[in-house]
Amino acid sequence: MFDFLESGQYDLLGAFWVTVQLTLYSAIGSLVWGTLLAGMRVSPVPLMRAFGTAYVNVVRNTPLTVLIVACSLGLNQTLGFSMGAERFEDIGFRLAVLGFAAYTGTFVCEALRSGINTVPVGQAEAARALGLSFTQVLRLIVLPQAFRAVIAPLANVLIALTKNTTVAAAIGVAEAALLMKEMMENEAQALFAVFGVIAMGFVLLTLPTGLLLGWVAKRVAVKR
């Protein structure tokens, strides 16, 4: 049933390595962008709050496939935006990371905003009374506690991001979903085996991540 894996025709490890890279780079980008969005959502500047709210509500409710395809068709093919890459594979990979970061950052933002709401208001007020600016209060007082409070929700976002990387196949990124499509076309007699192999690969990626971050969340939880 699994003879197709022994033929050497399919680079299964290479495809999942691309998935891991997509997840890692997109997670870093979404964490940075989501933190900035969360700061905008709680900012005292009305314009920044309005932008953060509008961005999160629009992007979060837009299908991810639409965003990824828009990055490829709109940014690359229409505007010629290649993000410094020359090869088609590298352009697709970088645009996919951009799309995933733009999309997943909205979920990171909402998770962080819920963590910010768990920080007692008196701490921020005390910091402002000491002369700290809003940015300093957010960076030194609020965000460190907010991150500790939302590690578990962020773990769920990371797991969802890992599974969402399959959408990158829509613009030709050679990750696990694109390999699965090729295997299904060539190994029609072993469809269940193909599904099983790809599904097990994602389980091996997401299950340890959830367990590790769940343990970390318990270790660093803020005691109230």
N, C-alpha and C positions, 0 to 999 in steps of 0.2 A: 504493500500500500504506500510505503514511503520510499520507494525505489528512486523517485525523481530527485530526492535530496542527495543521493549518492552519485548522480551523474555529473556533478560539477557544473551543470548548465546555469544554475541559479546561485547568485551570491547573496545568500540569506543574511549572513552576518554583516555584509557590507550595507545591505538595505536597512537593517535595523540600526547600524551605526549612524547612517544618515538621519534616521528618526531620532536617535539620541542627541545628535548635534542640533537638529531643528528644535527639539525640546529645550535643550540647554540655552542656546542663544536667545530663543523666544522668551524663555522664562526670565532671563536677565533683563531683556528689553522691556518686558511687560511689568516687571517689578519696579524698574526705574520710572517708567511712564505712569504706572498705576499710582506710585507714591506722589508724583507731581500732580496727578489728577485729584488725589485725595486732599492734597494741600489746597488746591483750587476750590474744592467743594466746601471746605471749612474756612476759606479765606474771608477776611473782613471787606475785601474789595468786591463790590457787586458784579463788576464785569467779569472777573475771574470765576466767581461762583456761577454766573450764568453760562459761561463757556464750558466749565466742567460739567455742569448738569446737562446741558444740551448734548455735549459730546458723548457722555456715558449713556444717556437714554437713546440716542440715535444709533451709535455703533453697537451697543449691546443687543439691540433688537434687530440688527441687520444680519442676515444669514452669513455665516463665515465663508462659505463658498463664494458668495458674491464679492466679499471683500478681497479674497485671494485672487480671484479672476480679475477684479478691477485693478489690483496692483500690477498684474501682468499686462493686461490689455491697455489700461489707462496710463500707468506710469512708464512702462517700458515701450510698448509698441506705438503708443500715440505721442508721448512726450519724450521718448528716447532716454528715460531715466534708467541707468544700469547699475547704480550704486558702486561704481568703480570696477565692475567685473567685465570680462570680455567674452568668456565662454557662455553658451546658452545655459548649461547646467548651473554655473555659478550665479548667473543673473536670476534664474528661477529660484534658487535656494535663498538668496538674499532678499528677494522680494517676498518670498513666503515668510521669512523671519519677520520682515517689516509688517506684513499683514497680521500675523499671529500676535505680535507684540501690541499692535494697535487695538486688536480685538480683546485679547486676554487682559490687557491693562485696565479695561473697564471693570472686570470682575475683581481684579486686585484692588482697585480703587474702592469698590463697595465693601469689600472685606475689611480694608484698612479703616474706612470711615466708621464701620461698626465697632472696630477696636478703639478708635479715637473717642467714641461715645462712652466707652467703659472707663475712661480716665476721669477721675473726679474733677469737676470744674474748679474747685478750690486750688488745685495745684497750678493750673494755668493762670489763675488770678494772682496767686502768690508770686509766680514767676514774673508776671507783668508788673507787679508792685515793686519788684526788685530792679526794674528798668530794662528787662529783656524785651526785645522786639518780637513781633508775631512769628517771624521765621525762626528765631532762636528758641522761642517757647515750643514751637512745633518740632524742631530738630533735636533739642536737648531734653525736653520734658515729656512731650506727648507721644511722639512716634516710637521711641524705645519701648514704652509700655504697651502701645497699640500693637506693635509687631509681636510682642510676647503673647498677647491675648488672642491673636488670630492666626497662629501657626497652623492649627488644624484646618480652618477654612482655606488657608493658602495652599495646604497640601492637597485639598480637593480640587482647587483651581489648577495646580500643577498636574494632577492626574488627568483632569479633563483636557489640558493642553496636550499631554502626551498622546491621547487618543485623537484629538483634533488634528494632529499633524498628518493624518491620512488624507486630509483635504488637499494637501500640497500636490498630490498626484494629479489634480485637475490642471496644473500648469507644468506638468512634466518633471517634477522633482523626483528623483529615483529613490524614494523611500519605500517602506514596507508595503503600503497599499498598491503602489505601482507594480511592485514585484508580484504581489498577489494576483493582480489583473493578468499579468503575463503568464503566471503559472496556471491560472484557471483556463486561459485560452489554449495552452499547450498540453495540459494534463486534465482533460475533461473527464477521464475515467476515475480521477482521484480528487474530486472536488471537496469532499468532506475532510480528507487528509490535508488539503491545502488550507482550508478554513481553520482546521485544528492547529496546524503549525503556526500560522500567523497569529491566531488568538492566544496561543500559549506564549508566543514572543511578547505580546503586549502585557500579558499577565506577569511575566517575569520582569518587565520594566516597571509596572505600576504598583504591584503588591509590595515589594520591598520599600518603595518610596513612601507609600502610605504608612507602613509599619514604622519606618525610621522617623518620619516627621511627627507621627502620633506620639512616639516616645519622647521626642524633643519637646513637643508641646506640653507634655506632663512635667517634664523636668524644669522648664523655664516659666511655667504659669505664674502669673502675678497673684500673690496671696492677698485677698481682700479681708 
